[in-house]
Amino acid sequence: MELVTKSKTYRLTNVRWRIALTFVALSSVLYVVLALLAYSAFDWILNYSIDEQLQVLASDFGHAIELNGNLPHFRDWIRVVQTEPARSFVAIQLYDKDAKQLEHYGPKGPSSLHKDSGQVKDFRLLVSPLKKDNQVLGYLQIAMPTAFRDEALQKLELTLLLLAPILLFGLGLGSYVISDTATAPINDNLKMLKQFLADASHELNTPLGIFQARIDLLEKRLADKAQISEDISIINTATERMEKIINDLMLLAEIEGSLNDEVDVEESADLESTISLILSEFQAKFDNKGINLSLIESESLKVACSRENLHKILANLIENAWRYTNSGGSVKVSLTSEKLFAKIQVIDSGIGIAEENLPFIFDRFYRVDKSRSRQSGGSGLGLAIVRALVESKKGTVNVSSKVGEGSIFTVFLRIKQ
């Protein structure tokens, strides 16, 4: 698989989008809260202003009301309204003590007397009792229409709604641009780490190759003299294990340093034939350990993944199942489809994974049973490679397991249409 160098990896681009979307989400919540506060404050200010005007008008009207007898009435109020037309914008209502309307001036107001001041439908009210010698003779009710207030609130609401997408788009764009600067140190560190892994693996590969060649040569010379040394065998095993770790590190650096879903987007692989090939490759290994390997369910599917990458994914999962399954156990493979994805399951009857270990099972160099993994030549990178390859193809991988009962690794890969 060819190494593709890019300035921004898929994962870092995702980080930038997550930062931007998180900022927009928080800004949206803040904007909604501030908009509601602004709306409530504006509404309160308008109502307070109306109530102040009503208080002033009530004070003026009080001087024009006569309380002679048992019924209150206005003194020559028609003339006052005619000389001061501004007062005709409010509905002025005079009621007796039994809430019967006696007089009404100005626009149409509420149809009845209300005991409390405040908001009633389309009016803001002020109700004032009219007393003489501590006896209530009637009530003055002043009602100001709130159409202008409602219109002002509607305009404010519309303005806030229109500003919201513009503001949030601007904030989102700005945060996405700024997040590039924020993630620059992470990007640089990742590049340095990937470069280090690639360089270290490459540099180690050269002396390792020489080391391996010399061991093979020495082993042949000792074999000719019938002096095969156990030390040579141990060194050879350690060298092979080191070579596997280096190769796996190089593969991980290659996967994470390139956008593989863009590189082989046009490639596809036949799932059924690939798994059949892998099962035949592993059959002898499973037979030697006394483990039953079988394909229990299969569909003819093509997945959006190169045959080489698909082989690495499946081979790592099956080898992992072989490593952690005891003699007499079984490993089953299932290939089915689920909506737009191919569902691959590797089911083993092995030692299982404790619940507290499950979140870390795909981490590099993480081993559930360290001694078993080293004895069988595991590098601790197989499942990390599986996750990296699967996620680079826009797929998912997960595991469910119980200690002593086995594990089920499930991979979802997009079906090639």
C-alpha positions in Angstrom: 0.0 0.0 0.0 1.6 3.2 -1.2 2.4 5.9 1.5 0.6 9.1 0.8 1.9 12.3 2.6 -0.7 14.9 3.4 -0.6 18.0 5.5 -3.9 17.3 7.3 -5.0 13.8 8.1 -8.6 12.7 8.2 -8.5 12.4 12.0 -7.2 16.0 12.5 -9.9 17.3 10.1 -12.4 15.6 12.2 -11.0 17.3 15.3 -11.3 20.7 13.6 -14.9 20.0 12.7 -15.6 18.8 16.3 -14.1 21.9 17.7 -16.1 24.1 15.3 -19.4 22.3 15.9 -18.9 22.3 19.6 -18.3 26.0 19.6 -21.3 26.6 17.4 -23.5 24.4 19.7 -22.3 26.3 22.8 -22.8 29.7 20.9 -26.3 28.6 19.9 -27.2 27.8 23.5 -25.7 31.2 24.6 -27.5 33.0 21.8 -30.9 31.5 22.7 -30.4 32.3 26.4 -29.4 35.9 25.6 -32.2 36.3 23.0 -34.8 35.2 25.5 -33.3 37.5 28.2 -33.3 40.4 25.7 -36.9 39.6 24.6 -38.1 39.4 28.2 -36.2 42.6 29.2 -37.7 44.5 26.2 -41.2 43.2 27.0 -40.7 44.3 30.6 -39.5 47.8 29.6 -42.4 48.3 27.2 -44.9 47.2 29.9 -43.3 49.4 32.5 -43.5 52.3 30.1 -47.2 51.7 29.4 -47.9 51.3 33.1 -46.2 54.6 33.8 -48.3 56.4 31.2 -51.4 54.8 32.7 -50.5 56.0 36.1 -50.0 59.6 34.8 -53.3 59.4 32.9 -55.1 58.0 36.0 -53.8 60.9 38.1 -55.1 63.4 35.5 -58.5 61.6 35.1 -59.0 61.5 38.9 -59.4 65.3 39.0 -62.2 65.1 36.4 -64.3 62.7 38.3 -67.0 63.9 40.6 -68.1 61.7 43.6 -71.2 63.6 44.6 -74.0 61.2 45.4 -73.7 57.4 45.0 -72.5 57.3 41.4 -69.2 58.7 40.1 -69.2 60.6 36.8 -66.9 62.8 34.7 -67.2 66.5 34.6 -67.7 67.7 31.0 -65.3 64.9 29.7 -66.4 65.2 26.1 -65.0 68.7 26.0 -61.7 67.5 27.5 -61.3 64.7 25.0 -62.1 67.2 22.1 -59.5 69.7 23.3 -56.9 67.0 24.1 -57.2 64.3 21.4 -54.2 62.4 22.7 -56.2 61.1 25.6 -58.6 59.4 23.2 -55.9 56.7 22.4 -56.8 54.9 25.7 -60.2 53.5 26.6 -61.5 55.3 29.7 -64.2 53.4 31.5 -66.2 54.4 34.6 -68.0 51.7 36.7 -70.2 51.8 39.7 -69.5 49.7 42.8 -71.4 46.8 41.3 -69.2 46.8 38.2 -71.8 48.3 36.0 -70.4 50.5 33.3 -71.5 54.1 33.6 -69.4 55.9 31.0 -66.9 55.0 28.3 -64.6 57.3 26.3 -62.0 56.7 23.6 -61.6 53.4 21.6 -63.3 50.2 22.4 -61.9 48.6 25.6 -62.5 45.5 27.7 -66.2 44.5 27.9 -66.2 44.3 31.7 -64.4 45.5 34.8 -61.3 43.7 35.9 -60.4 43.9 39.6 -56.6 43.7 38.9 -54.3 45.9 36.8 -52.1 44.3 34.2 -52.4 42.5 30.9 -55.8 41.4 29.6 -55.9 40.1 26.0 -55.0 43.1 23.8 -55.0 45.7 26.6 -52.8 46.9 29.4 -55.1 47.9 32.3 -55.0 50.1 35.3 -57.9 49.8 37.6 -58.3 52.3 40.4 -61.1 52.3 43.0 -63.0 55.6 43.6 -63.6 56.2 47.3 -65.3 58.8 49.4 -65.2 58.7 53.1 -63.5 55.3 52.9 -66.4 54.0 50.9 -65.9 52.6 47.4 -68.4 54.3 45.0 -67.0 53.0 41.8 -64.0 52.2 39.7 -61.9 53.9 37.0 -60.5 51.5 34.4 -58.0 52.7 31.8 -57.1 50.3 29.0 -54.3 51.0 26.6 -54.2 48.9 23.4 -50.9 46.9 23.2 -50.9 46.4 19.4 -47.9 48.7 19.1 -46.0 46.8 21.8 -46.9 43.4 20.2 -45.7 44.7 16.9 -42.4 45.9 18.4 -41.9 42.5 20.0 -42.6 40.7 16.8 -40.1 42.8 15.0 -37.5 42.1 17.7 -38.3 38.4 17.4 -38.0 38.4 13.6 -34.7 40.3 13.9 -33.3 37.8 16.4 -34.4 34.9 14.2 -32.8 36.4 11.0 -29.6 37.2 12.8 -29.3 33.7 14.3 -28.2 31.8 11.2 -25.9 34.6 10.0 -24.3 34.9 13.4 -23.9 31.2 13.9 -22.5 30.7 10.4 -20.0 33.4 11.0 -19.1 31.9 14.4 -18.8 28.4 12.8 -16.6 29.6 10.0 -14.5 31.7 12.3 -14.1 28.8 14.8 -13.2 26.4 12.0 -10.5 28.7 10.8 -9.2 29.4 14.3 -9.3 25.7 15.2 -6.6 25.2 12.4 -4.3 27.4 14.5 -5.4 25.7 17.7 -4.7 22.2 16.3 -1.4 23.2 14.6 0.8 22.1 17.5 -1.1 18.7 17.6 -0.6 18.4 13.9 3.1 19.1 14.1 3.6 16.7 17.0 1.7 14.0 15.1 3.8 14.6 12.0 6.9 14.3 14.1 5.7 11.2 15.8 4.7 9.5 12.5 8.0 10.6 10.9 9.9 9.2 13.9 8.0 5.9 13.6 8.7 5.7 9.9 12.4 6.6 10.2 13.0 4.4 13.2 11.3 1.4 11.6 13.3 2.0 8.4 16.6 2.5 10.2 16.1 -0.6 12.3 15.1 -2.7 9.3 18.6 -2.4 7.8 20.7 -3.8 10.7 17.9 -6.2 11.5 18.2 -7.7 8.0 21.9 -8.0 8.3 21.4 -9.6 11.8 18.9 -12.1 10.4 21.2 -13.0 7.5 24.2 -13.6 9.7 22.1 -15.7 12.1 20.9 -17.9 9.2 24.5 -18.2 7.9 25.7 -19.1 11.4 22.9 -21.6 11.9 23.8 -23.4 8.6 27.5 -23.6 9.6 26.6 -25.0 13.0 24.2 -27.4 11.4 26.9 -28.8 9.2 28.9 -29.6 12.3 25.8 -31.0 14.0 26.2 -28.3 16.7 22.8 -26.6 16.5 22.8 -24.2 19.4 19.7 -23.4 21.4 21.0 -19.8 21.8 20.9 -19.4 18.0 17.2 -20.5 18.0 16.3 -18.1 20.8 18.1 -15.2 19.0 16.4 -16.1 15.7 13.0 -16.1 17.4 13.6 -12.7 19.0 14.8 -11.3 15.7 11.7 -12.5 14.0 9.5 -11.0 16.7 11.4 -7.7 16.4 11.0 -7.7 12.7 7.2 -8.3 13.1 7.0 -5.3 15.5 8.9 -3.1 13.1 6.8 -4.1 10.1 3.6 -3.5 12.1 4.8 -0.1 13.2 5.6 0.8 9.6 2.2 -0.3 8.5 0.5 1.8 11.2 2.6 4.8 10.3 1.6 4.3 6.7 -2.1 3.9 7.5 -2.3 7.0 9.7 -0.1 9.1 7.5 -2.4 8.8 4.5 -6.1 9.1 3.7 -6.6 5.5 2.5 -10.3 5.9 1.9 -9.4 8.4 -0.8 -6.5 6.4 -2.2 -8.3 3.2 -3.0 -11.9 4.5 -3.2 -12.4 2.8 -6.5 -11.0 -0.6 -5.3 -13.2 -3.4 -4.1 -12.6 -6.9 -2.8 -14.7 -10.1 -2.8 -15.3 -10.9 0.8 -16.2 -14.5 0.4 -13.2 -15.5 -1.7 -10.8 -13.5 0.6 -12.0 -15.2 3.8 -11.9 -18.6 2.1 -8.2 -17.9 1.2 -7.4 -16.8 4.7 -9.1 -19.9 6.3 -7.1 -22.2 4.1 -3.9 -20.3 5.1 -4.6 -20.6 8.8 -6.1 -24.2 8.7 -2.8 -26.0 9.5 -2.0 -23.6 12.3 -5.4 -24.2 13.9 -5.1 -27.9 13.4 -1.7 -28.0 15.1 -3.2 -26.3 18.2 -6.4 -28.4 18.1 -8.8 -25.6 17.4 -11.8 -26.0 15.1 -11.9 -23.2 12.5 -15.0 -22.9 10.4 -17.1 -20.6 8.2 -20.7 -20.8 9.6 -22.5 -18.3 7.4 -21.5 -16.6 4.2 -22.9 -14.2 1.6 -21.3 -13.2 -1.7 -20.4 -9.6 -1.1 -18.0 -7.0 -2.4 -16.7 -4.4 0.0 -15.2 -0.9 -0.7 -11.7 -1.9 0.4 -8.6 -3.2 -1.4 -8.0 -7.0 -1.2 -4.7 -6.4 0.5 -6.3 -4.3 3.3 -9.2 -6.7 3.7 -6.7 -9.6 4.0 -4.9 -7.7 6.8 -8.1 -7.0 8.7 -9.4 -10.6 8.6 -6.0 -12.2 9.1 -5.3 -10.1 12.2 -8.7 -10.9 13.7 -8.4 -14.7 13.0 -4.8 -14.8 14.3 -5.9 -13.0 17.5 -8.7 -15.6 18.0 -6.2 -18.4 17.5 -3.8 -16.8 20.0 -6.4 -16.5 22.8 -8.3 -19.8 22.3 -7.2 -22.9 24.0 -6.8 -26.4 22.5 -10.2 -28.0 21.9 -11.9 -24.7 21.4 -13.5 -23.2 18.2 -13.3 -20.1 16.1 -16.2 -19.4 13.8 -16.4 -16.8 11.0 -19.7 -15.3 9.8 -20.2 -13.1 6.7 -23.6 -11.4 6.4 -25.1 -8.0 5.2 -26.8 -5.4 7.2 -28.3 -2.5 5.2 -25.4 -0.9 3.3 -22.7 -2.7 5.2 -21.1 -6.1 5.2 -21.0 -7.6 8.7 -18.0 -9.7 9.5 -17.9 -11.6 12.8 -15.1 -13.6 14.3 -16.4 -15.7 17.2 -14.1 -17.6 19.4 -14.5 -19.7 22.5 -11.3 -18.4 24.1 -10.3 -17.0 27.4 -12.5 -13.9 26.9 -11.8 -10.3 27.9 -12.6 -8.7 31.2 -15.1 -5.8 31.0 -12.6 -3.2 32.3 -10.2 -4.2 29.5 -12.6 -3.8 26.6 -12.2 0.0 26.1 -8.4 -0.5 25.6 -8.4 -3.6 23.5 -7.7 -1.7 20.2 -4.9 0.4 21.7 -1.3 -0.2 20.6 0.7 -2.7 22.5 -2.2 -3.5 24.8 -2.5 -7.2 25.7 -5.1 -8.9 27.8 -2.7 -11.8 28.5 0.9 -10.5 28.1 2.7 -13.8 28.6 0.5 -15.6 26.1 0.9 -12.9 23.5 4.7 -12.9 23.7 5.0 -16.7 23.7 2.9 -16.8 20.5 4.9 -14.0 18.8 2.3 -11.3 19.0 3.4 -7.7 18.6 0.5 -6.1 20.4 -0.3 -4.1 17.3 -2.7 -6.4 15.4 -6.0 -5.0 16.7 -4.7 -1.4 16.4 -4.0 -2.1 12.7 -7.5 -3.6 12.3 -9.1 -0.5 13.8 -6.9 1.9 11.7 -7.7 0.0 8.5 -11.4 -0.3 9.2 -11.9 3.3 10.2 -9.9 4.5 7.1 -12.6 2.8 5.0 -15.4 4.6 6.9 -16.3 1.3 8.7 -16.5 0.4 12.4 -15.2 -2.4 14.6 -16.3 -3.4 18.0 -16.0 -6.3 20.5 -18.2 -8.0 23.0 -16.7 -10.6 25.4 -17.1 -12.5 28.7 -14.3 -14.0 30.6 -14.2 -17.7 30.2 -16.8 -17.7 27.4 -15.0 -16.1 24.5 -15.2 -13.0 22.3 -17.0 -11.7 19.3 -15.2 -9.2 17.1 -17.6 -7.5 14.6 -16.5 -5.4 11.6 -18.8 -3.3 9.4 -17.5 -2.4 5.9 -19.4 -0.5 3.2 -20.7 -2.8 0.5 -19.4 -1.8 -3.0 -22.4 -1.0 -5.1 
